[in-house]
Amino acid sequence: MEIFGSTFDDSMFSFSEVRDRVSVPLSSYNAKLCEPEWFCKSAALDTDDPLETQKVFKFRGDLAVRQGNYQKALDAYSICLEWIADNNMTIRRDVLEGMARCCTKLGQRDRALELADLLSKEASNTCHMTSLLLLKVSIYQHFGFLGSKMSSLQQLCSLLPFNPWHWNNLGQTFLQLLERDTTTGSCCLKECEPAEQEQNHTDCEEAAELNKDEVWLKACTCFIRTRLLLRILRQQQSSFVLQRSKSTLQTTDETLQRLNPKETTLQALTEVMSEDLIPEKMREDYQDGESLLSVCVQSFRERWWNKILLTGVLENDGCEHHTQTSAKS
């Protein structure tokens, strides 16, 4: 789809360029034959090539993760890190993320967050930032820190505003908060982790100040945005991808029915959340892979939440309003 970066440059189909190219004969190439799991054998380390040594420990770590042996994977990744060249940032980031995920599985919360913080300092483009935020979401989800998870998902939605799956995940997080209120009588979020206090201080304060009606409204907002985006994407999809979108659309509609916003609220939220869903606008805001130095990302509050509050929907709708109405009837 053109909006989401799947177009091709016209120069790729230029026949004049093809004619001007000079054919260079390929030198002979002897393929290296490897046995299954060759890197697990001690002989694999009988080499003076640091790149080969790096590969061996990287492959051992990847295999251990697949087998669910996270301590073994962490050990292999840690050794691999020592062999990675300083200029090989791609493999370095991959290994650091693998270590963070292993630490998460092993319950090593502080170490996982330290590794995520290290990745944050080395992030240079939007792809790096997307991977980092997804990593943080998984860490916070594992340790039950919904406030920090909410903050990371809001950053993801601001960075990639046309990804319905991030919006759906954020909506599910707000649902978890509402369910917590049902079982515990409180929507309060846990405090942010020490490693995150400075970086996300504003986001965490905002999360802590949310009342039940605001959590409800944010849930409605996220699912409406999810529905709008899935309806756009559905026109370009087929096969199992289309089936997934249809299934999520149905679940989203059912969730909105349970949240039960008034028709006026639905209309107001739909108007705000569809404001930027114009093809030309979407092309301009598509920033995947761009340098962080050239990207201007509005915060979740600036881009959507403040506009929603200005509609005044909370004055006549929300969880508390529904409760009062039920009591009167």
WOTA-V601566 format. One record per residue. N is the residue number from 1. RES is the residue in one letter. PSI is psi in radians with two decimals (999 if undefined). Layout:
BEGIN
n: (N,N)
res: (RES,RES)
psi: (PSI,PSI)
END
This chain:
BEGIN
n: (1,2,3,4,5,6,7,8,9,10,11,12,13,14,15,16,17,18,19,20,21,22,23,24,25,26,27,28,29,30,31,32,33,34,35,36,37,38,39,40,41,42,43,44,45,46,47,48,49,50,51,52,53,54,55,56,57,58,59,60,61,62,63,64,65,66,67,68,69,70,71,72,73,74,75,76,77,78,79,80,81,82,83,84,85,86,87,88,89,90,91,92,93,94,95,96,97,98,99,100,101,102,103,104,105,106,107,108,109,110,111,112,113,114,115,116,117,118,119,120,121,122,123,124,125,126,127,128,129,130,131,132,133,134,135,136,137,138,139,140,141,142,143,144,145,146,147,148,149,150,151,152,153,154,155,156,157,158,159,160,161,162,163,164,165,166,167,168,169,170,171,172,173,174,175,176,177,178,179,180,181,182,183,184,185,186,187,188,189,190,191,192,193,194,195,196,197,198,199,200,201,202,203,204,205,206,207,208,209,210,211,212,213,214,215,216,217,218,219,220,221,222,223,224,225,226,227,228,229,230,231,232,233,234,235,236,237,238,239,240,241,242,243,244,245,246,247,248,249,250,251,252,253,254,255,256,257,258,259,260,261,262,263,264,265,266,267,268,269,270,271,272,273,274,275,276,277,278,279,280,281,282,283,284,285,286,287,288,289,290,291,292,293,294,295,296,297,298,299,300,301,302,303,304,305,306,307,308,309,310,311,312,313,314,315,316,317,318,319,320,321,322,323,324,325,326,327,328,329)
res: (M,E,I,F,G,S,T,F,D,D,S,M,F,S,F,S,E,V,R,D,R,V,S,V,P,L,S,S,Y,N,A,K,L,C,E,P,E,W,F,C,K,S,A,A,L,D,T,D,D,P,L,E,T,Q,K,V,F,K,F,R,G,D,L,A,V,R,Q,G,N,Y,Q,K,A,L,D,A,Y,S,I,C,L,E,W,I,A,D,N,N,M,T,I,R,R,D,V,L,E,G,M,A,R,C,C,T,K,L,G,Q,R,D,R,A,L,E,L,A,D,L,L,S,K,E,A,S,N,T,C,H,M,T,S,L,L,L,L,K,V,S,I,Y,Q,H,F,G,F,L,G,S,K,M,S,S,L,Q,Q,L,C,S,L,L,P,F,N,P,W,H,W,N,N,L,G,Q,T,F,L,Q,L,L,E,R,D,T,T,T,G,S,C,C,L,K,E,C,E,P,A,E,Q,E,Q,N,H,T,D,C,E,E,A,A,E,L,N,K,D,E,V,W,L,K,A,C,T,C,F,I,R,T,R,L,L,L,R,I,L,R,Q,Q,Q,S,S,F,V,L,Q,R,S,K,S,T,L,Q,T,T,D,E,T,L,Q,R,L,N,P,K,E,T,T,L,Q,A,L,T,E,V,M,S,E,D,L,I,P,E,K,M,R,E,D,Y,Q,D,G,E,S,L,L,S,V,C,V,Q,S,F,R,E,R,W,W,N,K,I,L,L,T,G,V,L,E,N,D,G,C,E,H,H,T,Q,T,S,A,K,S)
psi: (2.32,-0.69,-0.62,0.39,0.36,0.36,2.87,2.57,2.39,-0.49,-0.38,-0.40,0.28,2.03,-0.48,-0.66,-0.69,-0.71,-0.57,-0.26,2.51,2.23,2.25,2.13,2.40,2.45,2.82,2.58,2.20,1.96,2.45,2.19,2.18,2.41,2.74,2.33,0.66,-0.50,-0.20,-0.29,2.57,-0.51,-0.35,-0.38,0.09,1.16,2.62,0.01,1.97,-0.53,-0.72,-0.71,-0.74,-0.81,-0.76,-0.86,-0.56,-0.80,-0.66,-0.72,-0.77,-0.73,-0.72,-0.65,-0.78,-0.59,-0.10,0.21,1.45,-0.53,-0.75,-0.71,-0.76,-0.73,-0.77,-0.76,-0.68,-0.72,-0.72,-0.71,-0.59,-0.38,-0.04,2.29,2.60,-0.53,0.04,1.25,-0.48,-0.90,-0.65,-0.80,-0.69,-0.76,-0.74,-0.71,-0.72,-0.71,-0.74,-0.72,-0.63,-0.77,-0.67,-0.84,-0.55,0.01,0.22,1.32,-0.88,-0.72,-0.70,-0.73,-0.58,-0.75,-0.67,-0.67,-0.66,-0.75,-0.62,-0.70,-0.45,-0.02,2.29,-0.19,3.06,-0.50,-0.75,-0.79,-0.66,-0.82,-0.71,-0.81,-0.67,-0.66,-0.81,-0.69,-0.78,-0.63,-0.86,-0.64,-0.76,-0.70,0.07,0.41,1.50,-0.55,-0.82,-0.63,-0.76,-0.75,-0.77,-0.68,-0.62,-0.65,-0.68,-0.75,-0.55,-0.65,-0.73,1.31,-0.18,0.36,1.89,-0.44,-0.58,-0.69,-0.70,-0.73,-0.73,-0.74,-0.72,-0.60,-0.73,-0.59,-0.70,-0.67,-0.71,-0.67,-0.62,-0.68,-0.66,-0.67,-0.55,-0.23,0.22,2.44,0.12,2.47,2.60,2.70,2.73,2.69,2.63,-0.68,-0.28,-0.03,-0.76,-0.80,-0.76,0.55,-0.79,-0.78,-0.70,-0.64,-0.75,-0.74,-0.72,-0.47,-0.14,2.26,3.12,-0.74,-0.66,-0.65,-0.77,-0.78,-0.69,-0.63,-0.82,-0.78,-0.81,-0.73,-0.55,-0.75,-0.73,-0.81,-0.77,-0.79,-0.71,-0.62,-0.60,-0.82,-0.58,-0.52,-0.33,0.02,2.86,3.07,-2.53,-0.43,-0.75,-0.71,-0.70,-0.75,-0.75,-0.75,-0.76,-0.65,-0.76,-0.77,-0.69,-0.77,-0.74,-0.68,-0.73,-0.59,-0.67,-0.68,-0.49,0.87,2.66,2.80,-0.65,-0.63,-0.77,-0.77,-0.75,-0.79,-0.70,-0.68,-0.79,-0.78,-0.16,0.03,-0.73,0.12,0.98,2.29,-0.83,-0.74,-0.69,-0.65,-0.71,-0.66,-0.04,1.98,0.36,2.19,-0.07,2.72,2.47,-0.38,-0.46,0.00,2.32,1.93,2.04,2.55,2.81,-0.76,-0.80,-0.72,-0.62,-0.84,-0.78,-0.67,-0.67,-0.73,-0.59,-0.37,-0.37,0.33,-0.46,-0.27,-0.51,0.14,2.83,3.06,-0.81,-0.68,-0.72,-0.68,-0.77,-0.70,-0.73,-0.66,-0.70,-0.65,999)
END
